[in-house]
Amino acid sequence: MHVVIIGGGTGGLGVANRLGRLLYHELKRGEHAVTLITDRELHDYQPGYMFSALNTHPMQHYTRKTLSLLHYAVDFVLAEVQEIDLESKKVTADTVYDYDLLVIATGSIPDIESMPGLKDTAFTFYTKEGAEKLRSVLAHWKGGRVVVTIDLPHKCPAAPLEFPLLLDHQLRARGMRPLTDIVYTYPLDRLNVLESLDAWAKPEFERRSIRFEASFIPERVDVDRRVLIGIDKRSIPFDLLVVVPRHRGSKLIRKMKVADDLGFLPTDPAKLKLQGYDDVYVLGDATNLSFPYLKTGATAHFQSEVIAKNIADRLRGLPETAMYDGKFICFLDDTEKSSSFIYYDHDHPPRVATTGGLMHLFREAYHELYWLTVRGLL
């Protein structure tokens, strides 16, 4: 049987590498084949975008060649997928690939054009190119108002909170904080979709005089006046606008009739299968799963474990019994020397660990261990 995986991010590589080991002997004997198709020659550790923007490390520190991260028993195709035909079970890329089982791990895209004026004025740390541009601006910052505005949905719930806290820490170290006003907007009446993260960050925002505009849904940017305008007509002037834009599905998925309005795929939250299709698995940002399921690399990692086990069992004639339990973990930085940690699943409510230097050491270690994680070794 032929398993085709579309996407070379955390989820796609995670499934491919786990299948490479779980099915190693079958793959070597030619009984089955696993093919990973991606148009990305380089794989980025995406949390590194924010740290690159803050000049902690250059972007190269967070980048590896995709092929170097892939199990050698898995076939690698560097090409853009043009079409998925679910009925004939074909994927069109550089050629046509027939599949018996399909895994869709196409991620999500920050839509910097989601509102008028945004692309012309705003900076973002949610893309590699955006992080590099923002790094240059912050390195030469002389003071003024920084507005950090968030739209929904977006991946990585912690990063929007971390950025203003880390920026505050950095500006204080440079003696620029008295010259800088930091404003943070969020579409809900709290700082984050997770109430536990709101409770973690709120005291720090108040202590550091980071202004919060609650229930602010950005609608457009007045480019000439450099003003961010919400749907309720609230206006926030800025000198530097940093945005976490609304995310949408990949171009490939948006073309599919089964996708929702934002280009995400209706997915069974436990079995991680495309609704109505027993032979198609979906994971990570490509799913339409909403809160308490979040779009994060950790989510894709844990989902890849479930999908890989179920596919391996299926190919061996065994029942698919693995279920995704909603597991989510995330590190949180409040300074460049202090971190925390949040965890939850179906059986455990969200809980934030004590913030401190020891947890920061664990986070720093994880940055480097990620390359083992995406190989499916951790």
C-alpha positions as CSV (number, residue, x, y, z in Angstrom):
1,M,0.0,0.0,0.0
2,H,1.1,3.6,-0.7
3,V,0.9,6.3,2.0
4,V,1.2,9.8,0.7
5,I,1.9,12.7,3.1
6,I,1.5,16.2,2.0
7,G,3.4,18.8,4.0
8,G,7.0,19.0,5.4
9,G,6.2,20.8,8.7
10,T,6.2,19.4,12.2
11,G,3.1,17.3,11.5
12,G,4.1,15.9,8.2
13,L,7.6,15.1,9.1
14,G,6.4,13.6,12.4
15,V,4.1,11.1,10.7
16,A,6.7,10.3,8.0
17,N,9.5,9.6,10.4
18,R,7.4,7.5,12.8
19,L,6.1,5.4,9.9
20,G,9.7,5.1,8.7
21,R,10.6,3.4,11.9
22,L,7.3,1.6,12.7
23,L,7.2,0.1,9.2
24,Y,10.9,-0.1,8.5
25,H,11.1,-3.8,7.6
26,E,7.9,-3.7,5.5
27,L,9.2,-0.6,3.6
28,K,12.6,-2.2,3.0
29,R,10.9,-5.4,1.6
30,G,8.7,-3.2,-0.7
31,E,5.5,-4.3,0.8
32,H,4.4,-0.7,1.4
33,A,5.7,2.7,0.5
34,V,5.6,6.1,2.2
35,T,6.1,9.3,0.2
36,L,6.4,12.8,1.7
37,I,5.7,15.6,-0.7
38,T,6.6,19.2,0.2
39,D,7.5,22.4,-1.7
40,R,9.8,23.5,1.1
41,E,13.5,22.6,0.7
42,L,14.1,24.1,4.2
43,H,12.3,23.3,7.4
44,D,11.9,26.1,9.9
45,Y,11.5,25.8,13.7
46,Q,8.7,28.4,13.6
47,P,8.8,29.5,17.3
48,G,12.3,30.8,16.3
49,Y,10.7,33.5,14.2
50,M,9.9,35.6,17.3
51,F,13.3,35.1,18.8
52,S,14.9,36.0,15.5
53,A,12.8,39.2,15.4
54,L,14.1,40.0,18.9
55,N,17.7,39.2,17.7
56,T,18.2,36.4,20.1
57,H,19.6,34.2,17.3
58,P,19.9,34.6,13.5
59,M,17.2,32.8,11.5
60,Q,19.7,30.2,10.3
61,H,19.8,28.9,13.8
62,Y,16.2,27.7,13.4
63,T,16.5,26.2,9.9
64,R,17.5,22.8,8.6
65,K,17.2,21.1,5.2
66,T,14.0,19.1,5.1
67,L,15.6,16.1,3.6
68,S,18.2,15.9,6.4
69,L,15.3,15.5,8.9
70,L,13.5,12.7,7.1
71,H,13.9,8.9,7.7
72,Y,15.8,7.3,4.9
73,A,13.1,4.7,4.3
74,V,10.6,7.4,3.3
75,D,10.6,8.7,-0.3
76,F,11.0,12.5,-0.6
77,V,9.5,14.6,-3.3
78,L,10.3,18.3,-3.5
79,A,7.4,19.7,-5.4
80,E,4.3,21.8,-5.0
81,V,1.0,19.8,-4.8
82,Q,-1.4,21.3,-7.3
83,E,-4.5,19.2,-6.7
84,I,-6.0,16.5,-4.4
85,D,-8.6,14.2,-6.0
86,L,-10.3,12.5,-3.0
87,E,-12.6,10.4,-5.2
88,S,-9.9,8.9,-7.5
89,K,-7.3,8.9,-4.7
90,K,-4.7,10.9,-6.7
91,V,-2.4,13.7,-5.8
92,T,-1.0,15.9,-8.6
93,A,2.4,17.5,-8.0
94,D,5.4,17.1,-10.4
95,T,3.6,14.0,-11.5
96,V,0.5,12.1,-10.4
97,Y,0.7,10.0,-7.3
98,D,-1.9,7.4,-6.5
99,Y,-2.4,6.7,-2.8
100,D,-4.1,4.2,-0.6
101,L,-3.9,6.4,2.5
102,L,-3.4,10.1,2.5
103,V,-2.1,12.4,5.3
104,I,-2.7,16.1,4.9
105,A,-0.4,18.3,7.0
106,T,-0.5,21.5,5.0
107,G,-0.4,23.9,7.9
108,S,-1.9,27.4,8.0
109,I,-0.8,30.8,6.6
110,P,-0.8,34.2,8.3
111,D,-2.9,36.4,6.1
112,I,-1.1,39.7,6.1
113,E,-3.7,41.0,3.5
114,S,-6.7,40.1,5.7
115,M,-7.6,43.8,6.2
116,P,-7.1,47.0,4.2
117,G,-3.8,48.8,4.9
118,L,-2.2,46.0,6.9
119,K,0.3,44.8,4.4
120,D,1.5,48.4,3.8
121,T,2.1,49.3,7.4
122,A,2.4,46.3,9.7
123,F,5.2,44.0,10.7
124,T,4.8,40.5,11.9
125,F,7.0,37.8,13.6
126,Y,4.8,35.0,12.3
127,T,6.7,34.5,9.0
128,K,10.4,34.2,8.3
129,E,10.5,37.3,6.1
130,G,8.4,39.3,8.5
131,A,10.7,38.4,11.4
132,E,13.7,39.6,9.5
133,K,12.1,42.9,8.7
134,L,10.9,43.4,12.2
135,R,14.4,42.6,13.6
136,S,15.9,45.5,11.7
137,V,13.2,47.9,12.9
138,L,13.6,46.9,16.5
139,A,17.3,47.1,16.4
140,H,17.1,50.8,15.5
141,W,14.1,51.7,17.7
142,K,14.3,55.1,19.2
143,G,11.0,55.3,21.0
144,G,7.3,55.8,20.3
145,R,4.2,53.7,20.5
146,V,4.3,50.0,19.6
147,V,0.9,48.5,19.0
148,V,0.7,44.7,19.0
149,T,-2.7,43.6,17.6
150,I,-4.1,40.1,17.4
151,D,-6.7,38.6,15.1
152,L,-8.3,35.2,15.3
153,P,-7.8,32.4,14.4
154,H,-4.0,32.1,14.8
155,K,-1.5,29.4,15.6
156,C,0.6,29.3,18.8
157,P,-1.6,30.9,21.5
158,A,1.4,31.9,23.7
159,A,3.5,33.9,21.3
160,P,1.3,37.0,21.1
161,L,1.5,37.3,24.9
162,E,5.3,36.6,25.0
163,F,6.2,39.2,22.4
164,P,5.2,42.4,24.3
165,L,6.7,40.9,27.5
166,L,10.0,40.1,25.8
167,L,10.0,43.4,24.0
168,D,9.4,45.2,27.3
169,H,12.4,43.3,28.9
170,Q,14.6,44.1,26.0
171,L,13.7,47.8,25.8
172,R,14.4,48.1,29.6
173,A,17.8,46.6,29.1
174,R,18.5,49.2,26.4
175,G,17.2,52.1,28.4
176,M,14.4,52.7,25.8
177,R,11.4,51.6,27.8
178,P,10.6,55.1,29.2
179,L,10.5,56.3,25.6
180,T,8.2,53.6,24.5
181,D,4.4,53.0,25.0
182,I,3.4,49.4,24.4
183,V,-0.3,48.6,23.6
184,Y,-1.7,45.1,23.2
185,T,-5.1,44.4,21.6
186,Y,-7.0,41.1,21.6
187,P,-10.5,40.2,20.1
188,L,-11.7,38.8,23.4
189,D,-12.4,40.4,26.8
190,R,-9.2,38.8,28.1
191,L,-5.5,38.7,27.1
192,N,-5.7,35.2,25.6
193,V,-8.1,32.5,24.5
194,L,-6.8,30.4,27.4
195,E,-8.0,31.8,30.7
196,S,-5.0,30.3,32.4
197,L,-2.7,32.2,30.1
198,D,-4.7,35.4,30.8
199,A,-4.3,34.8,34.5
200,W,-0.5,34.2,34.0
201,A,0.1,37.3,31.9
202,K,-2.3,39.9,33.4
203,P,-0.2,40.7,36.5
204,E,2.9,41.2,34.4
205,F,1.1,43.4,31.9
206,E,-0.1,45.6,34.8
207,R,3.3,45.7,36.6
208,R,5.1,46.7,33.4
209,S,2.4,49.2,32.2
210,I,1.6,47.4,29.0
211,R,-1.8,48.8,28.0
212,F,-4.5,46.3,27.1
213,E,-7.4,47.1,24.7
214,A,-9.9,44.3,25.3
215,S,-12.5,43.0,22.8
216,F,-10.7,44.9,20.0
217,I,-11.3,43.3,16.6
218,P,-9.1,45.1,14.0
219,E,-10.9,46.1,10.8
220,R,-8.5,48.3,8.8
221,V,-5.4,50.5,9.0
222,D,-5.5,54.2,8.1
223,V,-2.1,54.2,6.3
224,D,-1.7,58.0,6.0
225,R,-2.6,58.7,9.7
226,R,-0.9,55.5,11.0
227,V,-4.0,54.6,13.0
228,L,-5.4,51.1,13.6
229,I,-9.2,51.1,13.5
230,G,-11.4,48.4,15.1
231,I,-14.8,47.3,13.9
232,D,-16.3,49.2,16.9
233,K,-14.5,52.4,15.4
234,R,-12.0,52.6,18.3
235,S,-8.8,54.1,16.9
236,I,-5.2,53.4,18.1
237,P,-2.4,55.6,16.7
238,F,1.0,53.8,16.3
239,D,4.5,54.4,15.4
240,L,5.2,50.6,14.9
241,L,2.3,48.2,14.3
242,V,3.1,44.5,15.0
243,V,0.3,42.1,13.9
244,V,-0.6,38.5,14.5
245,P,-3.0,38.3,11.5
246,R,-5.9,36.0,11.0
247,H,-4.7,32.6,9.7
248,R,-6.2,30.6,6.8
249,G,-5.5,27.3,5.2
250,S,-3.1,26.7,2.4
251,K,-3.9,27.6,-1.2
252,L,-4.1,23.9,-2.0
253,I,-6.7,23.2,0.7
254,R,-8.7,26.4,-0.1
255,K,-9.4,24.9,-3.5
256,M,-11.0,21.8,-2.1
257,K,-14.8,21.7,-1.9
258,V,-14.7,20.0,1.5
259,A,-12.8,22.9,3.1
260,D,-14.5,25.6,5.2
261,D,-14.5,29.3,4.5
262,L,-11.0,29.8,5.9
263,G,-9.5,26.8,4.1
264,F,-9.5,24.3,6.9
265,L,-10.6,20.7,6.7
266,P,-13.5,19.2,8.8
267,T,-11.7,16.7,11.0
268,D,-12.8,14.1,13.6
269,P,-11.0,15.3,16.8
270,A,-10.2,11.9,18.1
271,K,-9.5,9.8,15.0
272,L,-8.0,12.7,13.1
273,K,-9.7,11.7,9.8
274,L,-11.3,13.9,7.2
275,Q,-15.0,13.7,7.9
276,G,-16.6,11.4,5.4
277,Y,-13.3,9.8,4.3
278,D,-11.8,6.8,6.1
279,D,-8.6,6.9,4.0
280,V,-7.6,10.5,4.6
281,Y,-6.0,11.8,7.8
282,V,-5.6,15.4,8.8
283,L,-3.5,17.0,11.5
284,G,-2.0,20.2,12.8
285,D,-3.1,23.6,11.5
286,A,-4.8,22.0,8.5
287,T,-7.8,20.9,10.6
288,N,-10.8,23.0,11.4
289,L,-10.7,21.9,15.1
290,S,-11.4,24.8,17.4
291,F,-10.9,25.5,21.1
292,P,-9.9,23.6,23.2
293,Y,-7.9,22.2,20.3
294,L,-5.2,24.7,19.3
295,K,-3.1,25.2,16.3
296,T,0.5,24.6,17.6
297,G,3.5,22.6,16.7
298,A,3.0,20.6,19.9
299,T,-0.5,19.7,18.8
300,A,0.8,18.5,15.5
301,H,3.5,16.5,17.3
302,F,1.1,14.6,19.5
303,Q,-1.4,14.1,16.6
304,S,1.4,12.7,14.5
305,E,1.9,9.9,17.1
306,V,-1.7,8.9,16.8
307,I,-1.9,8.9,13.1
308,A,1.4,7.0,12.6
309,K,0.3,4.3,15.0
310,N,-3.1,3.9,13.4
311,I,-1.7,3.7,9.9
312,A,1.0,1.2,10.9
313,D,-1.7,-0.9,12.6
314,R,-4.0,-0.6,9.7
315,L,-1.4,-1.8,7.2
316,R,-0.8,-4.8,9.4
317,G,-4.4,-5.7,9.5
318,L,-5.0,-4.5,13.1
319,P,-7.7,-2.2,14.4
320,E,-7.0,1.5,14.7
321,T,-7.4,2.2,18.4
322,A,-5.2,5.2,19.0
323,M,-7.2,8.4,19.8
324,Y,-6.0,12.0,20.2
325,D,-6.7,13.1,23.7
326,G,-6.3,16.9,23.2
327,K,-2.9,17.0,24.7
328,F,-1.2,20.4,24.5
329,I,2.0,21.8,26.0
330,C,3.7,25.1,25.5
331,F,6.6,27.0,27.1
332,L,6.1,30.7,27.9
333,D,8.7,33.4,28.3
334,D,8.1,36.5,30.3
335,T,11.8,37.7,30.1
336,E,14.9,36.5,28.4
337,K,15.8,34.7,31.6
338,S,12.5,33.4,32.9
339,S,9.9,31.0,31.5
340,S,6.9,29.0,32.4
341,F,5.0,26.0,31.0
342,I,1.4,25.1,30.3
343,Y,-0.1,21.7,29.9
344,Y,-3.6,20.2,29.4
345,D,-5.5,17.3,27.9
346,H,-9.1,16.0,28.1
347,D,-8.5,14.7,31.6
348,H,-6.4,17.7,33.0
349,P,-7.5,21.3,32.9
350,P,-5.0,23.9,31.7
351,R,-2.3,24.6,34.4
352,V,0.6,27.0,34.2
353,A,3.8,26.0,36.0
354,T,5.7,28.3,38.3
355,T,7.7,30.9,36.3
356,G,11.5,31.0,36.8
357,G,15.0,30.5,35.6
358,L,15.1,26.7,35.9
359,M,12.1,26.5,33.5
360,H,13.9,28.8,31.2
361,L,16.8,26.4,31.0
362,F,14.4,23.7,30.0
363,R,12.9,25.9,27.3
364,E,16.4,26.7,26.0
365,A,17.2,23.0,25.9
366,Y,13.9,22.3,24.0
367,H,14.8,24.8,21.3
368,E,17.8,22.6,20.5
369,L,16.0,19.2,21.1
370,Y,13.3,20.2,18.6
371,W,15.3,18.6,15.8
372,L,15.1,15.3,17.5
373,T,11.4,15.8,18.2
374,V,10.5,16.4,14.5
375,R,12.5,13.3,13.6
376,G,10.1,11.4,15.9
377,L,12.9,10.5,18.4
378,L,11.3,12.3,21.3
